[in-house]
Amino acid sequence: MLRKLKSGRAPRRQPTKQPAYPSLSKGPSPEERLAKLLQQVQDRGIKLLTADDFERFMAEPSAWPDEKIDDFLAWRRQTRQEAR
């Protein structure tokens, strides 16, 4: 709590200095981070998704139920309002 001065007003607070934003130049470059990520993927034996794999995945029937997404969102909104 601030004490009032004899003049009756509260003293001014000195602004606290915020630490400078840490420079991104101190860390690894984006190319180095990507290389590290790709190396981790390779070490774990994970295969990258190819364009053909993506197209095949998109052609398969969806795992989403027959319910329309709008019906689901309306149900979720209603249950959240009822919970208040």
C-alpha positions in Angstrom: 0.0 0.0 0.0 1.3 3.4 -0.9 1.6 6.1 1.8 0.2 9.5 1.0 2.6 12.4 0.8 2.2 15.4 3.0 0.6 17.1 0.1 -2.3 14.5 0.3 -1.6 12.8 -3.0 -0.2 9.4 -3.4 3.4 9.1 -4.7 3.9 8.0 -8.3 5.0 4.5 -8.9 8.0 4.1 -11.0 7.3 1.8 -13.9 9.1 -1.5 -13.6 11.4 -2.4 -16.3 10.2 -5.3 -18.4 12.9 -7.7 -19.4 13.8 -7.4 -23.0 12.2 -9.9 -25.4 14.7 -12.7 -25.8 16.2 -12.6 -29.2 15.4 -15.5 -31.5 18.9 -15.2 -32.9 20.3 -16.9 -29.8 18.5 -20.1 -30.5 18.7 -22.5 -33.5 17.6 -21.2 -36.9 14.4 -22.4 -38.5 16.5 -24.6 -40.8 18.3 -26.2 -37.8 15.0 -26.8 -36.0 13.5 -28.4 -39.1 16.5 -30.6 -39.6 16.3 -31.7 -35.9 12.6 -32.5 -36.3 13.2 -34.5 -39.4 16.0 -36.4 -37.7 13.7 -37.2 -34.7 11.0 -38.4 -37.2 13.5 -40.6 -39.0 14.9 -42.0 -35.7 11.4 -43.0 -34.6 10.6 -44.6 -37.9 7.7 -42.4 -38.7 6.9 -42.0 -42.4 5.9 -38.6 -43.7 2.5 -38.3 -45.3 2.8 -38.2 -49.1 0.3 -36.5 -51.4 -1.0 -39.9 -52.6 -1.5 -41.0 -49.0 -3.4 -37.8 -48.3 -5.7 -38.2 -51.3 -6.4 -41.8 -50.4 -7.2 -40.7 -46.8 -9.6 -38.0 -48.1 -11.4 -40.5 -50.4 -12.2 -42.9 -47.5 -15.5 -42.5 -45.7 -15.3 -40.1 -42.8 -15.1 -41.3 -39.2 -17.6 -38.6 -38.3 -21.1 -40.0 -37.5 -24.1 -39.4 -39.8 -25.1 -36.5 -37.6 -24.6 -33.1 -39.2 -22.0 -30.9 -37.6 -24.4 -28.1 -37.2 -26.7 -30.3 -35.1 -23.7 -31.3 -32.9 -22.6 -27.7 -32.4 -26.2 -26.6 -31.5 -26.4 -29.5 -28.9 -23.0 -28.5 -27.4 -24.0 -24.9 -27.2 -27.3 -25.8 -25.5 -25.6 -28.1 -22.9 -23.1 -25.5 -22.1 -25.8 -22.9 -21.5 -27.8 -25.3 -19.3 -24.7 -26.0 -17.2 -24.3 -22.3 -16.2 
